[in-house]
């Protein structure tokens, strides 16, 4: 739980410590970190601790052991550490929080932050259920806050290049999209015990590979389709390694149908190597992303050949999570559809339907309206 007694003394002097420098014309965004149980927090802190885009003013995590470890590992002053989210918000007044809790706690975090007018960016996915996603949407609107969802693939040049080809009409109308996201499995790649604990809990994660990796494909397809919701969702899940993942799926396939298109999302904790890529097939051509920066494409005609090229850079501030977050909150930049709340409510609706489909063994037709 996020709210438990605060056990760390607070000092206003030490809270003013900045982990990045910025000019007066480009002030950093004051952020709080919420949760230390999501392994992506270490990649973020390791790479971005001294970013000029943000100033870390507090960390809220109910486990004192994880707080102590973070203080030692990253040099945080003890006065920046809180075991209670509301107390952190009241004491240090962040403009936004970055959320690294389990997925189940996302709703609670947003509801608390909404009451304080604090914006939120969380690690994917948005929520464990459509019910929670709609509650998050309601809280965000009530508090007039931005709620953004961070996906690694949002910053891939290759995905943006594929999107541009689709929307330039270079491939014709989209007919089929195949999206691959997976790796060997969280235990197999050695994630932290606190991360593994909730990833393999069906309540805290929503599922296994279905939610952990299926969300990428649902997000990308919703983006490519300009927010259109699918007509139907069909999913099959398996436990290929039940001795490791006894409570959740470790293999999932989701099929989404649209009036004139279909998407297949392949999510796995069983692949020999990690991969995140997609294939987009249109009426007259196709585009296949190659890791984060390259793209293979073939446009119409029997005599054309597939060509591979480097994707062009994504324009700032939409090229990395921190510049983007700061620009949305402080500069009024428009939220990108990949991370937007509207898109990610649809993503959660798809995942919710996929979980139900796998459980009941049938195709789920989405209602015309939510």
Buried (B, 14 or more C-beta within 10 A) or exposed (E): EBBEEBEBEBEEEEBEBBBBEBEEEEEBBBBBBBBBBBBBBBEBBEEBBEBBBBBBBBBBBBBEEBBBBBBEEBEBEEBBBBBBBBBBBEBBBBBBBBBBBBBBBBBBBBBBBBBBEBBBBBBBBBBBBBEBBBBBBEBBEEBEBBBBBBBBBBBBBBBBBBBBBBEEEBBBEBBEBBBBBBBBBBBBEEBBEBBBBBBBBBEBBBBBBBBBBBBBBBBBBBBBBEEEBBEBBBBBBBBBBEEBBEEBBBBBBBBBBBEEBBBBBBBBBBBEEEEBBBBBBBEBBBBBBBEBBBBBBBBEEEEEEEEEEEBEEBEEBBBBBBBBBBBBBBEEBEBBBBBBBEBBBBBBBBBBBBBBBBEEEEBBEBEEEE
